[in-house]
C-alpha cells in the first residue's frame, strides 16, 4: 500500500512524536486553551472552535477571527482581517519547506499542502532548531511526527479550554500561556546561524517600538525591517572579512 | 455594522477564516517551488520569518490580550530575562524554560 506521507525512517518519526509530547505540546495545548476561552466568550460553540483551530491552525488569525466575531463584524471584514493577520504564513511555509527540502521528495501538490498546513510557528521553530542536530534527509520524518502530535495537542487544548475555565483559575492558565512565547523565543534565539540570531533580536526590538504606531501591522514591518537589516549586516560583514 | 449571526452565517465565517489562511499557505508552496534553494531570496525570506516570529512572540509578551494581560509587563519581561540568562549561562533549553516558568509563576502570584 502506498504511504500517504513519506515516512522513511520510523525512528525519527517517533523522535518527533516524543519531542512534541514535551514542552512544545503542553505549551501549544495551553495556548489553545487560552484561545478556546476567548472564542467561547465570543459566542462560538464547541464545533466552531474545533473547526477554527483545525482549519486555521495559526493563533494570531484565530484570535483576530474570534475578536471580530465577538463584536458582530461583517463576514467581509472577518475575511479581510484574518487574511491580513495570516499573511506571515506564506513566509513561514516558504522558509519551512526550504528547511525540510520538500522538493527533494517529488510530492504532489496536495501532499505538500497537507504537510505544510501543519507548518505553524511552533513546528517551524522546532525544525529550525533541529536542522543542525538531525541529518537533512531525516528531518521530514521528524517534522511529520512532531507536527501531527502538536496538532493533536492543539485540538485537545481547544476542546479542554472550552470547558476548563469553569474549573481552573486564571492564575494557572496565564502561567501556561506564558510558556508559548517563552519557548519559541528561546528556540529561535538559539539558532546556530548568527544571521538568524540578529534577525530575532532586530525583529523583537523593532516590533516593541512600532506597535504603538502601527498596531498589528508592526509584525509585518518588523519582519521586513529586521530580516533585511540582518541580511545587510551579514553581507557587509562578509565583505569586510 | 454589527450583526447577529445565523447558524449559516456563523459557519460561513469559519469557512472564510479557513480560506483566508489556506490562500497564504498554498501561495507559499507555489513560491517555494519557483525560487532557488540557496539563493539570496530564500535567505531573505528566512530572515524575515525569524524576525516576524520574534515580533509575534514579543507582541504576546509586551502587549498581550486575554488572560496574560492580567499580569504586569515587568513580570513577563523579568520571566523572559531569567529564561534567556539561564540559556546563555547553562546552554540548556529545558532548564531555561523550567526556571523561567517557575520564576514567572512565583513572581505573578506573590509580587
Interface residues (C-beta under 8 A of the other chain):
Chain A: X23 X34 X37 X38 X43 X44 X48 X51 X52 X55 X56 X57 X58 X60 X61 X62 X63 X65 X67 X69 X71 X72 X73 X74 X75 X78 X79 X82 X83 X86 X87 X88 X89 X90 X91 X92 X93 X94 X95 X97 X98 X101 X102 X103 X109 X112 X113 X116 X117 X119 X121 X124 X125 X128 X170 X171 X173 X174 X175 X177 X178 X179 X180 X181 X182 X183 X184 X185 X186 X187 X188 X189 X190 X191 X195 X196 X199 X200 X201 X202 X203 X204 X205 X206 X207 X208 X211 X216 X218 X219 X220 X222 X223 X224 X225 X226 X227 X228 X230 X231
Chain B: X1 X2 X3 X4 X5 X9 X10 X11 X12 X13 X14 X16 X17 X18 X19 X20 X21 X22 X23 X24 X25 X26 X27 X28 X29 X31 X32 X33 X35 X37 X40 X42 X43 X44 X45 X46 X47 X48 X49 X50 X51 X52 X53 X54 X55 X56 X57 X58 X59 X60 X61 X62 X63 X65 X66 X67 X68 X70 X71 X76 X79 X80 X83 X84 X87 X93 X94 X96 X97 X100 X101 X104 X105 X108 X109
